[in-house]
Amino acid sequence: MEERRSNFKNSFYLVSVILFVYVLLFEFILPVNGLLPRPSYLVKLFSIVRVEYNLAPALLSTLLVVYSSLIISYLTIYSTVPFLFQWFVKYKNSFVVLSLFKYIPLFFVIIIFNLWFMDKLYGELIFAFLFSLTLSLNKLFKETGNVKEEYILVAKNLGLTPKEISEQVYWKSVQPQFLKYFEKVHILLWSILLAYEFIGNANGLGKVFQEASADSNLTAIIIVGIIISIFILFGNLVIESFRIIFTSWEA
């Protein structure tokens, strides 16, 4: 537990140091350059970028899709835990099909969804939900095979039902690693949604990137990139906090 709290703090300190170095180098030491703009210049131009590219609605749209899909996919898995692991164990050969999804190019899936739903928000939400749910189910399926047999035998000897074994043995065993993996799902979801919005011209930060790229506006791209990085960092810190709270038994 203490080690996990320490890692949590180290991540925060690392980001703080990177920001400090960036401000120090590009604000006070290095001359004006074409690589990265000065921090004060970014702050000054933020309001211009916000108005010119309609940043606030785009940010809200992407945030809604990212975190709604994550929450819904987690709640879907959590609500089906009593039966999910029973299915995994009983029909484990059937669930191998989940691994086949990694061979399907995501670019192809994005194109198909954009043709079906055009730039509709609900289409993007369905895409994000299926993406995060597929990754999560695949992780759960793999972790099911790592549950110690002695735990299962003890549970059976105690007379626990299959439903109780799913809840108290399988879920408790895989939950720490699953929540840790959810941080990766969170990062991947941001990346894939930006690509979805960029390609499909859907309202969101991906569309802002598209418009800024068309204008060759490096400053706008950097500002949006910083905003996204902050939300990804904050989101992963929240997920890590939940992992610490709800898996306190993990060493």
C-alpha positions as CSV (number, residue, x, y, z in Angstrom):
1,M,0.0,0.0,0.0
2,E,2.8,2.4,1.0
3,E,4.7,1.6,-2.2
4,R,1.6,2.4,-4.3
5,R,1.1,5.7,-2.5
6,S,4.8,6.5,-3.2
7,N,4.4,5.7,-6.9
8,F,1.4,8.0,-7.0
9,K,3.4,10.9,-5.5
10,N,6.4,10.2,-7.7
11,S,4.2,10.5,-10.8
12,F,2.9,13.9,-9.6
13,Y,6.4,15.1,-8.8
14,L,7.7,14.0,-12.2
15,V,5.0,16.0,-14.0
16,S,5.8,19.0,-11.8
17,V,9.5,18.8,-12.7
18,I,8.8,18.5,-16.4
19,L,6.6,21.6,-16.3
20,F,9.1,23.5,-14.2
21,V,11.9,22.7,-16.7
22,Y,9.7,23.7,-19.7
23,V,8.9,27.1,-18.1
24,L,12.5,27.6,-17.1
25,L,14.0,26.7,-20.5
26,F,11.6,28.3,-22.9
27,E,10.5,31.3,-20.9
28,F,13.9,32.5,-19.4
29,I,16.9,30.7,-21.0
30,L,16.3,29.8,-24.6
31,P,15.6,32.5,-27.2
32,V,12.5,32.6,-29.3
33,N,12.4,29.4,-31.4
34,G,10.3,27.4,-33.8
35,L,10.3,24.3,-31.7
36,L,8.1,25.2,-28.7
37,P,6.6,28.6,-27.9
38,R,7.2,30.4,-24.6
39,P,4.7,29.6,-21.8
40,S,3.7,33.2,-21.4
41,Y,2.9,33.3,-25.1
42,L,0.7,30.2,-24.8
43,V,-1.2,31.7,-21.9
44,K,-1.7,34.9,-23.9
45,L,-3.0,33.1,-26.9
46,F,-5.2,30.6,-25.0
47,S,-8.2,32.9,-25.1
48,I,-7.7,33.5,-28.8
49,V,-7.5,29.8,-29.5
50,R,-10.6,29.2,-27.3
51,V,-12.7,31.5,-29.4
52,E,-11.2,30.8,-32.8
53,Y,-11.6,27.0,-32.6
54,N,-14.7,26.9,-30.3
55,L,-12.6,25.1,-27.8
56,A,-15.0,24.9,-24.8
57,P,-17.8,22.9,-26.6
58,A,-15.3,20.7,-28.3
59,L,-13.6,19.9,-24.9
60,L,-16.9,19.2,-23.2
61,S,-18.0,16.9,-26.1
62,T,-14.8,14.8,-25.9
63,L,-14.8,14.7,-22.1
64,L,-18.5,13.5,-22.1
65,V,-17.7,10.6,-24.5
66,V,-14.4,9.5,-22.8
67,Y,-15.7,9.4,-19.3
68,S,-19.2,8.3,-20.0
69,S,-18.0,5.3,-22.0
70,L,-15.4,4.4,-19.3
71,I,-18.0,4.6,-16.5
72,I,-20.6,2.7,-18.5
73,S,-18.2,-0.1,-19.5
74,Y,-17.0,-0.5,-15.9
75,L,-20.6,-0.6,-14.5
76,T,-21.5,-3.1,-17.2
77,I,-18.7,-5.4,-16.1
78,Y,-19.3,-4.8,-12.4
79,S,-23.0,-5.6,-12.7
80,T,-22.4,-8.8,-14.6
81,V,-19.6,-10.1,-12.3
82,P,-21.8,-12.7,-10.7
83,F,-22.2,-14.4,-14.1
84,L,-19.2,-13.1,-16.0
85,F,-16.6,-15.4,-14.6
86,Q,-18.9,-18.4,-14.7
87,W,-19.1,-17.8,-18.4
88,F,-15.4,-17.4,-18.7
89,V,-14.7,-20.7,-17.0
90,K,-17.5,-22.7,-18.6
91,Y,-17.1,-21.3,-22.1
92,K,-13.4,-20.3,-22.1
93,N,-12.7,-21.6,-25.6
94,S,-15.6,-19.4,-26.9
95,F,-14.1,-16.3,-25.4
96,V,-10.8,-16.7,-27.3
97,V,-12.7,-14.8,-30.0
98,L,-12.0,-11.6,-28.0
99,S,-8.3,-11.9,-28.9
100,L,-9.3,-11.8,-32.6
101,F,-10.3,-8.2,-32.3
102,K,-6.6,-7.1,-32.1
103,Y,-6.2,-8.2,-35.8
104,I,-8.9,-5.7,-37.0
105,P,-7.3,-2.3,-37.9
106,L,-8.9,0.4,-35.8
107,F,-8.7,2.7,-38.8
108,F,-11.1,0.4,-40.6
109,V,-13.5,0.4,-37.6
110,I,-13.4,4.2,-37.4
111,I,-14.2,4.6,-41.0
112,I,-17.2,2.1,-40.7
113,F,-18.6,3.9,-37.7
114,N,-18.3,7.3,-39.3
115,L,-20.1,6.0,-42.4
116,W,-22.9,4.6,-40.2
117,F,-23.3,7.5,-37.8
118,M,-21.7,10.4,-39.7
119,D,-20.8,13.0,-37.0
120,K,-23.5,12.0,-34.5
121,L,-22.4,12.1,-30.8
122,Y,-24.3,8.9,-29.9
123,G,-22.3,7.1,-32.7
124,E,-19.1,8.2,-31.1
125,L,-20.3,7.2,-27.7
126,I,-21.2,3.7,-28.9
127,F,-17.8,3.4,-30.6
128,A,-16.0,4.5,-27.4
129,F,-18.1,2.1,-25.2
130,L,-17.5,-0.9,-27.4
131,F,-13.8,-0.1,-27.6
132,S,-13.3,0.2,-23.8
133,L,-15.6,-2.8,-23.1
134,T,-13.7,-5.0,-25.5
135,L,-10.3,-4.1,-24.0
136,S,-11.7,-4.6,-20.5
137,L,-13.3,-8.0,-21.2
138,N,-10.1,-9.2,-22.9
139,K,-8.1,-8.3,-19.8
140,L,-10.6,-10.0,-17.5
141,F,-10.5,-13.1,-19.6
142,K,-6.7,-13.3,-19.4
143,E,-6.6,-12.6,-15.7
144,T,-9.2,-15.3,-15.0
145,G,-6.6,-17.9,-15.9
146,N,-4.2,-16.4,-13.2
147,V,-6.6,-17.0,-10.3
148,K,-5.0,-19.4,-7.9
149,E,-6.5,-22.9,-7.9
150,E,-6.2,-23.2,-4.1
151,Y,-8.5,-20.2,-3.6
152,I,-11.1,-21.8,-5.8
153,L,-10.8,-25.2,-4.0
154,V,-11.1,-23.6,-0.6
155,A,-14.2,-21.7,-1.7
156,K,-15.8,-24.9,-3.0
157,N,-15.0,-26.8,0.2
158,L,-16.7,-24.0,2.1
159,G,-19.8,-24.6,0.1
160,L,-19.8,-21.4,-1.8
161,T,-22.1,-21.3,-4.9
162,P,-20.7,-20.5,-8.4
163,K,-22.1,-17.0,-8.1
164,E,-20.4,-16.4,-4.7
165,I,-17.1,-17.8,-6.1
166,S,-17.3,-15.4,-9.0
167,E,-17.9,-12.4,-6.6
168,Q,-15.6,-13.3,-3.7
169,V,-12.8,-15.2,-5.4
170,Y,-12.5,-14.4,-9.1
171,W,-13.5,-10.7,-8.9
172,K,-11.4,-10.0,-5.8
173,S,-8.4,-11.7,-7.3
174,V,-8.5,-9.8,-10.6
175,Q,-9.8,-6.5,-9.5
176,P,-6.4,-4.9,-8.6
177,Q,-4.8,-5.7,-12.0
178,F,-8.0,-4.9,-13.8
179,L,-8.2,-1.4,-12.3
180,K,-4.5,-0.9,-13.1
181,Y,-5.2,-1.9,-16.7
182,F,-8.1,0.6,-16.7
183,E,-5.5,3.4,-16.7
184,K,-4.2,2.0,-20.0
185,V,-7.7,1.8,-21.4
186,H,-8.2,5.4,-20.4
187,I,-5.1,6.6,-22.3
188,L,-5.9,4.4,-25.4
189,L,-9.5,5.7,-25.4
190,W,-8.3,9.3,-25.6
191,S,-6.0,8.5,-28.5
192,I,-8.5,6.5,-30.5
193,L,-11.3,9.1,-29.9
194,L,-9.1,12.0,-31.1
195,A,-8.4,9.9,-34.3
196,Y,-12.2,9.2,-34.6
197,E,-13.0,12.9,-34.4
198,F,-10.2,13.9,-36.6
199,I,-11.1,11.5,-39.4
200,G,-14.9,11.9,-39.1
201,N,-15.0,15.6,-38.5
202,A,-17.0,14.9,-35.4
203,N,-17.4,17.7,-32.9
204,G,-14.6,17.4,-30.3
205,L,-10.9,18.0,-29.7
206,G,-10.0,15.9,-32.7
207,K,-11.8,18.3,-35.0
208,V,-9.9,21.2,-33.3
209,F,-6.7,19.4,-34.2
210,Q,-7.9,19.0,-37.8
211,E,-8.7,22.7,-38.1
212,A,-5.5,23.8,-36.5
213,S,-3.5,21.5,-38.7
214,A,-5.2,22.9,-41.8
215,D,-4.3,26.4,-40.6
216,S,-0.7,25.2,-39.7
217,N,-1.4,26.7,-36.2
218,L,1.3,25.0,-34.1
219,T,0.4,27.1,-31.1
220,A,-3.2,25.9,-31.1
221,I,-2.0,22.3,-31.4
222,I,0.3,22.6,-28.5
223,I,-2.3,24.3,-26.3
224,V,-4.9,21.6,-27.0
225,G,-2.2,18.9,-26.5
226,I,-1.3,20.4,-23.0
227,I,-5.0,20.4,-22.1
228,I,-5.4,16.8,-23.1
229,S,-2.3,15.8,-21.2
230,I,-3.6,17.4,-18.0
231,F,-7.0,15.6,-18.3
232,I,-5.3,12.3,-19.0
233,L,-3.0,12.8,-16.0
234,F,-5.9,13.8,-13.8
235,G,-8.0,10.9,-15.0
236,N,-5.3,8.3,-14.3
237,L,-4.7,9.8,-10.8
238,V,-8.4,9.4,-10.1
239,I,-8.4,5.8,-11.3
240,E,-5.3,5.1,-9.2
241,S,-7.0,6.6,-6.2
242,F,-10.0,4.3,-6.7
243,R,-7.6,1.4,-7.0
244,I,-5.9,2.2,-3.7
245,I,-9.3,2.6,-2.0
246,F,-11.1,-0.4,-3.3
247,T,-8.2,-2.9,-3.4
248,S,-6.7,-2.2,0.0
249,W,-6.0,-5.9,0.5
250,E,-3.4,-5.9,-2.3
251,A,0.2,-6.1,-1.0
